[in-house]
């Protein structure tokens, strides 16, 4: 009977891990936190000895989920983003990128809690405190 319970527990935890991962992916899309798709593609489920783990390997995944404090982000990254995302010429993109950099230096970035919300939703679904 112990082996049956262990097998059932592993199946349930795998199912919950897949639900959690799917929800986190849906949240990334709904928050519009997809530019190149790298963050979305960097996520996967990893089996551990005693369960499962959701992993996002994009180095900025925590910053997207949690937001950031005020800081000076690298201008070149913002400049390239403005050109790619908004399709502006170099001249127009330059001014917009400077404004975005200044805003982030004063306010930081807002969180897009794709993983935190997925966890909260799963807790509600399974009535976990």
Secondary structure as GFF3:
##gff-version 3
##sequence-region A 1 129
A	DSSP	alpha_helix	2	30	.	.	.	ID=ss1
A	DSSP	alpha_helix	38	41	.	.	.	ID=ss2
A	DSSP	beta_strand	43	48	.	.	.	ID=ss3
A	DSSP	beta_strand	51	56	.	.	.	ID=ss4
A	DSSP	alpha_helix	61	66	.	.	.	ID=ss5
A	DSSP	alpha_helix	75	86	.	.	.	ID=ss6
A	DSSP	alpha_helix	90	107	.	.	.	ID=ss7
A	DSSP	alpha_helix	114	125	.	.	.	ID=ss8
###
